[in-house]
């Protein structure tokens, strides 16, 4: 199974890329991760899909919601990871 710390790293990178595209700048930092609940393990050979959306835009901040799904390419089934 995939190590949770690695998944957290990829999720942070996905959210950062989304924020960069939305804000049209590369100058961003992650201030806080408010909640991270691992719902299902990610098995070897599964693909990950990251879906980001904007929750709030402030004058100096940007709140991103990120959902992560793992997909089994053999069965074409997806499951919510966190």
N, C-alpha and C positions, 0 to 999 in steps of 0.2 A: 504494500500500500504506500501511497505517497505521504511523505513526511509533512505534517501540518505547517511547519515553519516555511517550507518551500512554497506551499500553496499560499500562505500569507504574503510572501514576497511577490509572487506573480499577481496576486489580487491587488496589491498596492501599486505595482507597475501598471496594471490595466486601468485602474482608477486615475492614476497620474496621467497616462496618455489621453484618456477621455477628457480630463480637466484641461490639459494643454490644448487640445483641439477646440474645446468650447471657449476657452479664454484667449485663444490665439497668442499664446506665449509659452516659452519653455521654462520660465522662471516661476516654478511652483515648488512647494514643499508639503509633505504630509504633516499636518498638525496633530491629528488625532484619529484613531480608529475607535469608534464608539461601541461597536458590538461585533463579535465574530463568533458564530455558533456553528460548529461542524456538525452537519446533520447525517452525512453518509461518508464512508471511506471512498477514496479514489483508488481503483485497482490498476495494476500494471496493464498498459495497452489501451486504456480509456483516454479519450480526448477531453479537454476542458474548453468550455465556452464561457466567456465573461460578458455580462450584459450590464452596462452602466446607464444611469439616468441622473438627471439633475433634480435635487430636492430643494435647494435654496441657493440663491446668489446674493451675496452681500457686497459691501463696498470693498472689503479686504479679504473676503472669504468665499468659499465655494463648497457646497456640500454635495457629495456624490453618493448615490446608492449603487452598490454593486452586488449582483447575484451571480453565482457560479454554478454551472451545471457540468456534470461529467456525462460523456456519451460513449456508449459501447457501440463500436462500428459494426460488429457482427450482428447484433440484434436491433440496432438503430434505436435503442431506448436511451432516454435521458433521465437523469435524476438530479434534484437540487442538492448541491454539496453544502453551500452556505450562502 
